[in-house]
Amino acid sequence: MPQFIHVQNLNRRIEQPARVGYCDSFLCRLRGLMFRPLLSPEEGLLLVEKRDSRLDTSIHMFFVSFDLAVVWINSDLTVVDKVIAKSWKPAYFPKADAKYTLEIHPTRWADYEIGDKVEFKDA
């Protein structure tokens, strides 16, 4: 079971940030959000890699039955890319190297913009 955190945006205030699981183990990242029936607007996952990389932070949407807002964050805690990932689509890659992949409900699309600085806080 992952630890839960909030990803705070330092450039714009988020009234109720999502409570996201901090996934830094291989098994947690492997499972991701696959096979879940839905994702509420209050939850999500933060997939954590060991280094900044476009390839390591790529995602697939196989076995994910709902769309996601995906936000890529580098090791300087700056948002480098974001996308609405469609269910069952083969692959998404960030436009720049990232260390963190934030997967949240699509209604949270406007919570983060490219260039925003973020910080992680215990939930």
Phi and psi in degrees as a GROMACS rama.xvg file:
@    title "Ramachandran Plot"
@    xaxis  label "Phi"
@    yaxis  label "Psi"
@TYPE xy
-74.443  158.062  PRO-2
-73.8409  151.577  GLN-3
-106.003  139.644  PHE-4
-136.938  170.62  ILE-5
-114.289  140.448  HIS-6
-101.862  101.401  VAL-7
-83.9899  136.548  GLN-8
-92.2343  121.049  ASN-9
-81.4846  -13.6972  LEU-10
-92.7857  -25.0092  ASN-11
-147.164  140.249  ARG-12
-77.5456  130.207  ARG-13
-104.476  116.899  ILE-14
-54.9601  -54.7181  GLU-15
-128.169  86.1896  GLN-16
-64.3851  149.413  PRO-17
-64.6792  146.959  ALA-18
-91.4844  110.271  ARG-19
-116.426  145.505  VAL-20
-76.6293  134.384  GLY-21
-90.7772  101.65  TYR-22
-102.42  97.8669  CYS-23
-113.366  3.64846  ASP-24
-99.0168  155.215  SER-25
-57.8642  -46.7618  PHE-26
-65.0681  -39.2371  LEU-27
-64.8961  -44.9114  CYS-28
-65.599  -38.2292  ARG-29
-62.2072  -46.1115  LEU-30
-71.3195  -43.6929  ARG-31
50.5371  -130.304  GLY-32
-107.708  15.243  LEU-33
-63.1788  146.433  MET-34
69.7826  5.27246  PHE-35
-81.4007  143.38  ARG-36
-72.5087  -31.0651  PRO-37
-164.75  171.353  LEU-38
-132.088  125.309  LEU-39
-79.3129  157.553  SER-40
-62.3529  -15.6518  PRO-41
-91.842  -0.300763  GLU-42
-131.128  169.198  GLU-43
177.57  -169.565  GLY-44
-134.546  146.703  LEU-45
-117.49  108.598  LEU-46
-87.0889  126.714  LEU-47
-115.362  124.283  VAL-48
-102.4  169.833  GLU-49
-78.6888  -23.7183  LYS-50
-149.626  166.984  ARG-51
-70.6904  132.504  ASP-52
-166.914  144.858  SER-53
-78.3367  -42.81  ARG-54
-67.816  -47.5581  LEU-55
-65.4621  -26.0284  ASP-56
-99.902  8.49671  THR-57
-68.4091  154.107  SER-58
-131.069  161.875  ILE-59
-122.41  163.364  HIS-60
-118.382  17.8894  MET-61
-63.0334  137.724  PHE-62
65.2253  17.138  PHE-63
-110.363  115.058  VAL-64
-92.1249  13.3056  SER-65
-144.318  156.465  PHE-66
-75.5938  157.906  ASP-67
-134.152  149.348  LEU-68
-89.9219  123.13  ALA-69
-115.883  127.883  VAL-70
-123.945  123.813  VAL-71
-99.066  134.7  TRP-72
-128.227  134.253  ILE-73
-88.7253  -179.479  ASN-74
-69.4146  -14.5034  SER-75
-84.8791  4.75973  ASP-76
63.1039  39.5141  LEU-77
-113.576  134.235  THR-78
-68.7366  123.967  VAL-79
-107.831  -17.775  VAL-80
-167.991  162.277  ASP-81
-157.652  155.233  LYS-82
-157.982  154.516  VAL-83
-91.6057  112.006  ILE-84
-88.1981  125.482  ALA-85
-86.6646  140.47  LYS-86
-57.0065  142.149  SER-87
68.3077  10.1386  TRP-88
-79.3001  140.367  LYS-89
-59.2891  -49.4329  PRO-90
-157.644  149.347  ALA-91
-133.985  133.923  TYR-92
-122.811  141.287  PHE-93
-71.345  156.483  PRO-94
-75.8181  -18.1387  LYS-95
-137.057  162.507  ALA-96
-59.207  139.99  ASP-97
-141.529  159.257  ALA-98
-110.748  -27.9366  LYS-99
-120.729  140.143  TYR-100
-122.326  112.075  THR-101
-95.3605  120.054  LEU-102
-112.008  114.285  GLU-103
-136.262  172.701  ILE-104
-62.4076  141.068  HIS-105
-58.4513  -23.9647  PRO-106
-67.1566  -12.1113  THR-107
-95.0864  12.1779  ARG-108
-49.8851  -41.9097  TRP-109
-81.8967  -2.92015  ALA-110
-66.0317  -25.9083  ASP-111
-136.813  141.602  TYR-112
-125.379  153.701  GLU-113
-58.513  131.704  ILE-114
98.3249  -15.8909  GLY-115
-65.2797  144.726  ASP-116
-95.4878  142.656  LYS-117
-128.506  166.832  VAL-118
-142.315  153.716  GLU-119
-102.899  132.363  PHE-120
-129.905  144.822  LYS-121
-60.2353  140.744  ASP-122
